Amino acid sequence: MDRLLRYFLGHFIRRGSITFTTASGAKFTCGDGTGVPVAARFMTRAAEARILIDPELYLGEAFMDGTFVVEQGTIADVLAVLMGQAAMLPNFARLQAWLRFLGRRAQQLNVRGRSRNNVARHYDLDGRLYSLFLDADKQYSCAYFEAPDASLDDAQLAKKRHLAAKLLIKPGHRVLDIGSGWGGLGLYLAEMSGADVTGVTLSTEQLQISNARAAERNLSARFLMQDYRDIPGPFDRIVSVGMFEHVGVAYYETFFKRCAQLLSEDGVMMLHSIGRSTGPDVTSPWIRKYIFPGGYIPALSEVMPAIEKAGLLVCDMEILRLHYAETLKAWRDRFMARREEAVRLYDETFARMWEFYLAASEMSFRVQNMMNFQLQLAKRQGIVPITRDYIGHEEARLRLKEAGAAKPRLQLAGE
């Protein structure tokens, strides 16, 4: 087994420096010696065999159950090396990846009941877990870092402001927020733009918190437990942030056709989603099993045909490249600062699972092909200005209005 590990890992890892210790005590180093050296140990021969058979699934499981241990650096450092290689996958893992690609549509059959169950698996976890690492407004999506040294709270506020500017909302506009989370974006739009907001979610936990926040602040916003396919319209504006990743390839046409039906003739829609830059692929089997069942990150080449078939026009597209890497790093730092609280909420295995999830997700944006896209859509020409200057002007106006509004107490890591 030692020889197999040395051979296969040595042929795959050509960048960076990582030292492995096998279950029998043998040591070997892979890579070209660049970067910060890291070290990891296989605790059992079973872990070695499983990782060689299916590294995409079993590396995360071995870290969770303690049979793959990081001895120098962190799991994020190890994943930075492993995920930063020229090849996305080792040769010995490509057969499983090909088979998974063939079956990916079956994994994304997100009919109404299944969609609700998938959402509950992740978003109905104990709310205290998300308070450990999210910003004060509980924005669970890519932030917008206007400056490299921006805090997480400032970057999440900038994301809401950036989306609001592109939506061109006027007071009294009816706004639909598809996948409204804990209500932060919808409440921002209601308060800053004078919109009448309806948010839909499939998470019981998020629904309760969203409506409580709306009532507390006496805003024109309400949140419903409802599938986007069932909500009646019309709406002047539609926004969806971090929800499209749960739709599934087979339902892209359904999604955009329904949005077109819900959008008024002079309406504007903003879609903010994670995307991949290298074409259609599959969801990581570990992520699908433990974090986001039914989830899939789309390539733009899969999204655009569905938009065209729905009769919608793309008015603006912006690619956010490293913004989510920085968001995830901030989440991981905050989670690690309060990791023991996560252990008390669940257990050590869960804490390791969450640590692996945040680290692997960060590296997928930092060293691989993941990004975020923001698409501005309309039904006809002439709805939005013909240059992008209006975005900056509207953001400046919103900043002034924010300065006069009461701000929530910021939650810092370790509090």
C-alpha distance (Angstrom), angle and dihedral (degrees) to the residues before:
residue distance angle dihedral
M1 . . .
D2 3.82 . .
R3 3.80 90.8 .
L4 3.80 92.6 48.3
L5 3.79 91.8 50.9
R6 3.78 92.6 47.8
Y7 3.81 91.8 47.7
F8 3.80 99.9 46.1
L9 3.80 98.0 37.2
G10 3.80 91.5 42.9
H11 3.81 91.8 54.2
F12 3.81 92.4 47.6
I13 3.82 101.7 42.1
R14 3.81 108.4 65.4
R15 3.82 99.8 142.6
G16 3.79 128.4 62.4
S17 3.78 125.7 3.3
I18 3.78 127.9 -81.0
T19 3.80 128.4 163.7
F20 3.79 119.6 -154.1
T21 3.80 127.5 -160.5
T22 3.78 113.5 -159.4
A23 3.80 127.1 -142.2
S24 3.81 88.6 -100.3
G25 3.82 92.1 54.1
A26 3.82 98.8 -104.3
K27 3.83 116.7 140.9
F28 3.80 131.5 -152.4
T29 3.80 134.9 164.5
C30 3.80 126.4 -138.6
G31 3.78 130.6 -164.1
D32 3.79 139.1 41.0
G33 3.81 96.3 -69.5
T34 3.80 95.7 -107.9
G35 3.78 124.5 132.2
V36 3.77 129.2 17.2
P37 3.82 110.9 -29.6
V38 3.81 117.2 -120.9
A39 3.78 132.5 -173.7
A40 3.80 135.4 -155.9
R41 3.80 136.6 179.4
F42 3.79 133.0 -144.7
M43 3.80 107.3 -140.6
T44 3.82 97.8 -166.5
R45 3.79 138.3 26.1
A46 3.79 88.1 -127.0
A47 3.81 89.6 61.7
E48 3.80 90.4 50.3
A49 3.80 92.5 50.8
R50 3.80 94.7 45.9
I51 3.81 93.5 49.5
L52 3.79 90.7 50.5
I53 3.81 90.2 49.7
D54 3.83 97.1 47.7
P55 3.83 115.3 -2.5
E56 3.82 94.6 173.0
L57 3.80 91.0 64.0
Y58 3.78 106.4 23.7
L59 3.80 102.0 46.2
G60 3.80 89.8 66.0
E61 3.79 92.0 43.7
A62 3.81 91.7 49.6
F63 3.81 90.2 51.4
M64 3.80 89.9 48.7
D65 3.82 95.1 51.3
G66 3.80 94.8 40.9
T67 3.81 98.3 -112.7
F68 3.83 91.3 115.5
V69 3.80 110.3 50.8
V70 3.81 129.2 -175.6
E71 3.81 109.0 -135.8
Q72 3.81 100.3 175.0
G73 3.78 121.7 31.8
T74 3.80 123.4 -8.6
I75 3.79 135.0 -66.3
A76 3.81 86.4 -99.8
D77 3.83 89.3 58.1
V78 3.80 91.0 49.3
L79 3.80 92.2 48.4
A80 3.81 91.3 47.2
V81 3.81 87.7 61.3
L82 3.81 96.8 41.0
M83 3.81 95.2 44.4
G84 3.78 93.8 40.3
Q85 3.80 96.5 68.0
A86 3.79 123.2 117.6
A87 3.81 90.3 -112.1
M88 3.79 116.2 59.9
L89 3.80 90.8 -142.6
P90 3.80 136.0 17.7
N91 3.80 114.2 -103.4
F92 3.79 91.1 -111.7
A93 3.83 91.3 59.8
R94 3.78 98.3 50.9
L95 3.80 97.7 87.6
Q96 3.82 91.7 58.4
A97 3.81 90.2 46.8
W98 3.82 91.5 52.1
L99 3.81 92.1 49.2
R100 3.79 90.6 48.8
F101 3.79 90.8 51.3
L102 3.80 90.2 55.3
G103 3.81 90.4 54.2
R104 3.79 100.0 38.3
R105 3.81 97.1 107.7
A106 3.80 91.1 56.2
Q107 3.81 88.4 53.6
Q108 3.82 89.8 54.6
L109 3.80 100.9 50.7
N110 3.78 92.6 134.6
V111 3.78 102.4 176.8
R112 3.80 114.9 165.9
G113 3.81 98.8 -88.4
R114 3.77 94.0 42.6
S115 3.81 91.4 47.4
R116 3.79 90.7 55.2
N117 3.80 92.3 48.9
N118 3.81 91.6 48.2
V119 3.79 91.4 51.4
A120 3.80 92.4 48.2
R121 3.81 91.1 52.8
H122 3.80 90.4 65.0
Y123 3.79 112.0 15.7
D124 3.81 98.6 42.4
L125 3.79 93.5 61.1
D126 3.79 116.1 121.8
G127 3.80 105.8 -59.1
R128 3.79 90.5 -136.2
L129 3.81 88.7 68.9
Y130 3.81 92.7 64.5
S131 3.80 91.0 45.6
L132 3.79 88.0 62.9
F133 3.79 94.3 68.9
L134 3.81 113.9 7.3
D135 3.80 125.1 90.6
A136 3.79 122.0 -95.8
D137 3.82 91.6 -88.7
K138 3.84 93.0 50.0
Q139 3.79 96.2 -122.8
Y140 3.82 104.2 175.9
S141 3.81 98.2 -171.8
C142 3.79 140.7 69.3
A143 3.79 114.1 -48.3
Y144 3.81 123.9 -144.0
F145 3.80 112.3 -121.3
E146 3.80 106.8 -157.4
A147 3.81 89.0 177.0
P148 3.83 130.0 23.8
D149 3.80 92.2 -120.4
A150 3.81 96.0 47.7
S151 3.79 115.5 132.4
L152 3.80 119.8 -119.3
D153 3.80 91.0 -109.0
D154 3.80 92.5 51.0
A155 3.82 91.7 46.4
Q156 3.80 92.4 51.0
L157 3.79 91.0 48.5
A158 3.82 88.1 50.0
K159 3.82 89.6 52.9
K160 3.81 91.5 54.9
R161 3.79 90.9 45.6
H162 3.81 92.1 48.8
L163 3.80 92.4 51.8
A164 3.80 92.6 44.8
A165 3.81 90.3 52.7
K166 3.81 91.9 53.0
L167 3.81 92.1 47.2
L168 3.83 92.4 61.0
I169 3.79 92.0 -148.5
K170 3.79 121.3 -170.0
P171 3.83 124.3 -160.5
G172 3.79 110.6 -80.9
H173 3.78 95.3 21.9
R174 3.79 113.3 145.9
V175 3.80 107.4 -123.4
L176 3.81 127.5 -168.4
D177 3.80 117.4 -157.6
I178 3.82 108.6 -163.1
G179 3.80 109.2 -156.6
S180 3.79 94.8 11.8
G181 3.81 98.4 -174.1
W182 3.79 114.0 -166.2
G183 3.79 90.1 -17.2
G184 3.80 100.2 -103.3
L185 3.80 98.5 128.5
G186 3.81 94.6 42.3
L187 3.80 91.6 49.5
Y188 3.79 90.7 48.1
L189 3.81 91.3 52.7
A190 3.80 91.6 47.7
E191 3.80 93.4 48.8
M192 3.81 101.3 38.3
S193 3.81 100.8 34.4
G194 3.80 103.3 28.3
A195 3.80 91.8 -120.5
D196 3.78 127.1 158.3
V197 3.81 101.0 -126.6
T198 3.78 131.5 -159.3
G199 3.79 116.1 -175.1
V200 3.79 125.6 -168.3
T201 3.77 125.8 -159.9
L202 3.80 138.4 161.8
S203 3.81 94.0 -146.4
T204 3.81 118.2 98.7
E205 3.80 91.6 -161.4
Q206 3.81 93.3 52.3
L207 3.80 93.4 43.5
Q208 3.80 93.9 57.1
I209 3.79 93.9 47.7
S210 3.82 94.0 45.2
N211 3.79 94.7 52.9
A212 3.80 92.2 44.4
R213 3.80 90.0 53.3
A214 3.81 92.3 47.9
A215 3.82 91.8 50.3
E216 3.81 92.5 46.4
R217 3.81 91.8 53.5
N218 3.82 94.8 38.8
L219 3.79 93.2 -131.2
S220 3.80 130.0 157.6
A221 3.79 93.8 -105.6
R222 3.76 135.1 109.7
F223 3.79 131.2 -179.6
L224 3.78 125.6 -147.5
M225 3.79 136.4 -164.2
Q226 3.76 94.3 -126.5
D227 3.79 141.1 126.7
Y228 3.81 113.9 -114.7
R229 3.81 87.8 -124.8
D230 3.80 90.9 64.3
I231 3.82 104.2 42.4
P232 3.84 114.8 109.9
G233 3.81 120.6 -130.4
P234 2.91 173.2 151.0
F235 3.82 110.7 -179.9
D236 3.78 131.6 177.9
R237 3.77 92.1 -146.5
I238 3.80 134.3 21.7
V239 3.79 125.4 -167.2
S240 3.78 129.5 179.6
V241 3.80 123.1 -179.1
G242 3.80 124.2 -178.4
M243 3.80 94.2 -13.2
F244 3.81 102.8 93.6
E245 3.81 90.0 73.0
H246 3.82 87.1 70.4
V247 3.82 97.1 50.8
G248 3.82 100.1 82.4
V249 3.81 129.3 -137.0
A250 3.80 94.4 -92.1
Y251 3.82 90.8 58.2
Y252 3.82 101.6 47.7
E253 3.80 93.0 100.4
T254 3.81 90.3 46.8
F255 3.81 90.5 50.9
F256 3.80 97.1 50.6
K257 3.79 95.2 39.4
R258 3.79 89.8 52.9
C259 3.81 91.0 47.6
A260 3.82 89.2 50.7
Q261 3.80 89.6 52.1
L262 3.81 91.3 49.5
L263 3.81 96.2 45.3
S264 3.81 119.5 88.6
E265 3.81 118.3 -123.2
D266 3.81 92.3 -100.5
G267 3.80 93.7 35.8
V268 3.81 130.9 127.4
M269 3.78 128.0 -145.3
M270 3.82 129.2 -163.2
L271 3.80 120.4 -160.6
H272 3.81 117.4 -170.0
S273 3.80 113.8 -175.2
I274 3.76 143.8 149.2
G275 3.78 111.1 -103.8
R276 3.78 140.6 180.0
S277 3.80 124.1 -123.4
T278 3.80 100.0 -153.0
G279 3.77 104.4 60.7
P280 3.82 135.0 -96.0
D281 3.79 116.8 -18.0
V282 3.80 140.5 145.8
T283 3.79 135.5 -84.3
S284 3.78 115.3 -99.9
P285 3.81 105.5 -95.0
W286 3.81 90.6 -134.1
I287 3.82 92.4 51.8
R288 3.79 91.0 46.4
K289 3.81 93.0 49.9
Y290 3.79 100.5 42.9
I291 3.81 109.9 19.0
F292 3.81 117.8 19.5
P293 3.82 114.1 16.6
G294 3.78 109.6 -166.2
G295 3.80 92.3 14.5
Y296 3.80 126.1 134.8
I297 3.81 133.5 175.8
P298 3.83 108.2 -135.9
A299 3.78 129.6 -139.4
L300 3.80 114.7 -133.1
S301 3.80 87.9 -119.4
E302 3.82 87.5 64.6
V303 3.81 94.3 46.3
M304 3.80 103.1 46.5
P305 3.83 97.7 60.8
A306 3.81 90.5 53.8
I307 3.81 90.9 50.6
E308 3.80 90.8 50.6
K309 3.80 92.6 49.3
A310 3.81 90.2 51.4
G311 3.81 90.4 57.1
L312 3.81 94.3 -116.6
L313 3.80 124.7 140.2
V314 3.80 123.4 -136.5
C315 3.81 104.4 -131.7
D316 3.79 98.4 172.8
M317 3.79 137.9 3.9
E318 3.79 126.5 -168.4
I319 3.80 125.6 -176.8
L320 3.81 116.4 -149.9
R321 3.81 104.7 -161.4
L322 3.81 112.7 176.0
H323 3.79 98.6 10.6
Y324 3.80 92.8 96.8
A325 3.81 91.8 46.3
E326 3.81 88.1 57.9
T327 3.81 91.4 43.8
L328 3.80 91.7 52.4
K329 3.80 92.1 46.2
A330 3.79 89.3 54.4
W331 3.82 90.6 48.2
R332 3.81 91.5 48.0
D333 3.81 92.9 48.9
R334 3.78 91.6 49.7
F335 3.80 92.7 44.8
M336 3.80 92.2 50.7
A337 3.81 90.4 49.3
R338 3.82 88.3 58.6
R339 3.78 99.5 28.3
E340 3.80 94.6 126.3
E341 3.79 89.3 61.0
A342 3.80 89.2 56.6
V343 3.81 89.2 51.5
R344 3.79 89.7 52.9
L345 3.82 91.4 48.4
Y346 3.81 92.9 49.8
D347 3.83 122.5 -12.3
E348 3.81 142.8 -81.7
T349 3.80 93.8 -82.5
F350 3.80 90.9 54.5
A351 3.81 91.4 48.7
R352 3.80 90.9 52.1
M353 3.80 89.7 47.5
W354 3.81 91.2 53.7
E355 3.79 91.9 44.9
F356 3.82 90.3 52.9
Y357 3.82 91.7 46.1
L358 3.80 94.1 53.1
A359 3.82 93.5 43.3
A360 3.83 95.6 46.3
S361 3.79 91.5 45.9
E362 3.79 92.1 50.5
M363 3.80 92.5 50.9
S364 3.80 92.3 48.1
F365 3.82 86.2 64.1
R366 3.79 98.7 34.5
V367 3.81 101.3 47.9
Q368 3.81 105.7 9.5
N369 3.80 137.8 49.2
M370 3.79 106.6 -73.3
M371 3.81 122.8 118.1
N372 3.79 139.8 150.7
F373 3.77 126.1 -109.5
Q374 3.78 131.0 -161.1
L375 3.80 114.7 -158.4
Q376 3.78 121.8 -168.3
L377 3.83 110.7 -156.2
A378 3.78 135.2 -173.8
K379 3.80 138.4 167.5
R380 3.80 97.9 -122.0
Q381 3.78 144.0 12.2
G382 3.79 122.6 -85.6
I383 3.80 97.1 37.2
V384 3.80 95.9 110.9
P385 3.84 128.5 35.3
I386 3.81 116.9 -84.7
T387 3.83 93.7 -124.0
R388 3.81 129.7 47.8
D389 3.84 96.0 -124.6
Y390 3.79 90.7 101.5
I391 3.82 90.9 68.8
G392 3.79 93.8 63.8
H393 3.81 92.7 42.1
E394 3.80 91.9 51.7
E395 3.80 92.2 46.1
A396 3.81 89.4 53.7
R397 3.80 90.5 51.3
L398 3.79 91.5 49.2
R399 3.82 91.9 49.3
L400 3.78 90.0 57.1
K401 3.79 91.0 49.1
E402 3.81 91.6 47.8
A403 3.79 90.0 53.6
G404 3.78 89.3 61.5
A405 3.80 95.3 46.0
A406 3.79 125.7 86.6
K407 3.79 110.5 -99.6
P408 3.82 124.2 -147.2
R409 3.78 119.1 -115.2
L410 3.78 109.0 -89.6
Q411 3.80 116.7 -117.3
L412 3.80 112.8 -137.8
A413 3.77 128.0 -159.8
G414 3.79 110.2 -91.5
E415 3.79 95.9 26.8
